[in-house]
Amino acid sequence: MGIAQKIHALLPARAVDRRFFAVAVIAFATDLVLALVFRQVFQLPIAVAAAISFLIGWLISYLLHEFWTFQHAKSRVSGGRLARNLASNGVALASRISVIFLLEQMHSPDTTLIAGLYIVVGAGCSFCVNYVLNRYWVFSRK
């Protein structure tokens, strides 16, 4: 099996899941870069930098999910979905910040690499929480 087939096998099979994954990758890259900029340029604590970058990514992700990931003939900005998305992102943010806080308590990040690693681990946790809540609660069309 070639590398292209191996990568394809790792990607989600359903189109909606592939779109969610694509939005997540874009949002994660933006989030990570912003978090590191806030940390390094503005000297913010990692948890604060990660929270700010997460909130910026939240609004962008909601709009992409509403009009692309979970597109529907009736897709529009919805107060109910926006509120549920905000709540699910709040839970995801809490999981991210908790993980980062715990990691910082175990070992103070003394390099950008370690700070970045903590952000990546926290983001992985929030990604999982966010996917489940968005897929089965926020954008459920039932």
C-alpha positions, -999 to 999 in steps of 0.1 A, spaced: 0 0 0 14 34 -10 17 64 12 -14 81 -5 -35 50 3 -23 49 39 -31 86 44 -65 81 28 -72 51 51 -66 74 81 -91 100 70 -128 97 80 -149 80 55 -180 102 56 -179 136 38 -192 154 69 -165 139 90 -139 149 64 -152 185 64 -151 185 102 -116 173 102 -105 199 76 -121 227 96 -104 213 127 -70 212 111 -73 248 98 -87 260 131 -60 241 151 -32 256 130 -45 291 134 -52 285 171 -17 271 177 0 300 159 -21 326 177 -15 309 211 23 309 205 22 346 194 2 356 224 26 336 246 59 348 230 51 383 218 27 395 246 42 372 273 8 359 284 6 328 305 1 297 283 -34 290 296 -45 326 289 -29 326 254 -46 293 246 -80 306 258 -78 337 237 -67 319 206 -94 292 212 -122 319 214 -110 335 181 -111 301 164 -145 293 179 -164 319 159 -146 311 127 -152 274 132 -189 279 140 -194 297 108 -175 271 87 -195 243 104 -228 260 99 -223 268 62 -200 240 51 -193 211 75 -229 205 84 -245 223 55 -282 219 50 -308 235 28 -319 255 59 -284 265 70 -283 299 85 -270 316 115 -292 300 142 -294 314 178 -300 279 191 -271 263 173 -249 293 181 -257 289 218 -252 251 218 -219 256 199 -208 282 224 -217 258 253 -199 229 236 -169 250 230 -170 262 266 -168 225 277 -140 219 252 -122 250 263 -125 239 300 -110 205 291 -82 222 272 -73 246 299 -76 219 326 -51 197 307 -27 226 302 -30 236 338 -22 201 350 8 198 327 21 232 339 17 220 375 37 189 368 65 207 349 68 244 343 73 250 305 108 265 302 110 264 264 87 273 235 88 237 225 74 225 258 48 253 258 38 243 223 36 206 233 13 215 262 -9 235 238 -10 206 214 -20 181 241 -47 204 254 -59 210 219 -62 173 212 -84 169 243 -106 198 233 -108 185 197 -123 152 209 -148 168 232 -158 194 205 -163 168 178 -186 146 199 -207 176 211 -209 193 176 -216 161 157 -243 147 180 -258 177 197 -251 211 182 -257 203 145 -279 173 149 -308 179 125 -332 156 143 
